[in-house]
Amino acid sequence: MSSSPTVAQANVEPGLIVSQGEPTPGQPPMGVPGYGTPMMPRAPKAPKPAKVPKPPKTHSPVFLSAPKETWSARLVRTLGPLWATVRQGAAHLRNFLNPALTVGQSLVNRIKSALSFVQIPGWLTLMIAGACTGVGLIFGWAELLFIAIILLVLLLVALLFIIGRSTYQVSLDLTKLRVQAGSDAFGGVSVANTSARSVMASTFLMPVGKAMSSFQVPRLVGGATFDESFQVDTSQRAVVPVGPVRSSRGDGLGLLRRDVVWTQCVEMFIHPRTISLADSSAGFIKDLEGRPTDTLSSSDIAFHALRDYVVGDDLRHVHWKSTARTGKLLVRQFEETRRSHMVLCLSMSAGDYGVAADFELAVSACASLADQSIREEKDLTIQVPHQRLCVQTSTRMLDDFSRLEYPHPRDKRIETIALDASTAAPDASIAVIAVGTSVNSTRLHAAISRFSVDVLCVVLRCDTGAKLSYSMIGNSPVFTLGNLEDLPRALRSLEV
């Protein structure tokens, strides 16, 4: 009797063997490949559900917090409009008070002018009178009150001497504004009364250099004139300020005084002494064609030699006679000529001179050489510490020499001055070094070496009262000058 199939067997497809229980011994396992038994296929996987696309992410807006306001910014924001309002109000107030301020300033100036009339004795008198008045009123001392009254009466009487407007017309006249040291210089002051009434006597003051000149002008009737002459000391080179002329009126005790300025200050130039070198410098700074040098050139004035023609030479310089005689092109070769350019180096150090008179002699020697060079229209450079002297005209050059101060507050060594001069005038042909006797030969040689070998260096050692002497430092002549009259003799001994 056959058994009915189980539910599991009923659901199996025909031809497939379903394993039930354990396999029998010796029987290969079911479903192993190679044993001829087909494997049971796996059940197909259920299809995955289709992915639903996710909605795009939407970023929520990020709100950045504003930077925290600092206390200073808050203060500016709060007080800014208020400050603008204050400034605007101040501007309106200033415009409103400007006329009053102008009047007040004028009043203050008038008060200052009035108080300037009071001199030191006047202030002492006023303070003593005030002290006597206070003590006399407090303690009831009639004597002190009487002294105070007397002092106040003195001030009132002194006030009468300065009250009134002066009607003077004052003119300052100098015969010459430029004189040479040692010559005479005179001037005059003319005082005229331009009103119809009489003018009280006055004292006139006039500064002349560092001195103060004074003269008395008597009582002048209407239209009268008073003239006063004076002399200016010209013993030394300087720039002398003359004036301003002012009148001074006051009492005899010197309590009050009123000064009125009538003229401006006038400068008088006292030039250094100079000597003419027209006949002594013919071989020193005069040249018509220029001074020849050792540098060769293809075109100039001073002929040197003939040489073979080189491509590029100017045919104008071909020497045709020599070319015809030798059968080859020959051209002229020249020496470069240099126009005379004088450089003056003046030491202004107090340590380079024995006395001040030696420096004045050096200034006079340099001024004489510069004046002759300008007259002959030669190139000129004057080198002094920390300033450049004018060389356009003799008058302005001598004016600048008059302004030189000795000793110079910022002096330089002569070696440095020579170096500055060689830099300022690289085309110099003659260099004159003016020093005192305190500069030794070593320093002079160092100063000379600052210039090119093509430059003729001449040293002037100034020693007031010494005899003219001559020596050499290398190829440079050194002269010792005792007075200005020795300079032409020294120049005549040079042949340039």
Buried (B, 14 or more C-beta within 10 A) or exposed (E): EEEEEEEEEEEEEEEEEEEEEEEEEEEEEBEEEEEEBEEEEEEEEEEEEEEEEEEEEEEEEEEEEEEEEEEEEEEEEEEEEEEEEEEEEEEEEEEEEEEEEEEEEEEEEEEEEEEEBBBEBBEEBBEBBEEBBEBBEEEEEEEBBEBBBEBBEBBEBBBEBBEEEBBBEBEBEBEBEBBBBEEEBEBEBBBBBEBEEEBEEBBBBBBBBEEEBEBEBEEBEEEEEBEBEBEBEBEEBBBBBBBBBBBBBBBEBEBBBBBBEBBEEBBBBBBBBBBEBEEBBEEBBEBEEBBBBEEEBBEBEBEBEBBEBEEEBEEEBBBEEBBEEEEEBBBBBBBBBBEBBBBBBBBBBBEBBBEEBBBBBBBBBBBBBBBBBBEBEBBBBBBBBEEEBBBEEBBEBBBBBBEBEBBBEEBBBBBBBBBBBBEEBEEBBBBBBBBBBBBEEEBBBBBBBBBBEBBBBBBBBBBBEBEBBEEEBEEBBBBBBBBBEBBBEBBBEBEB
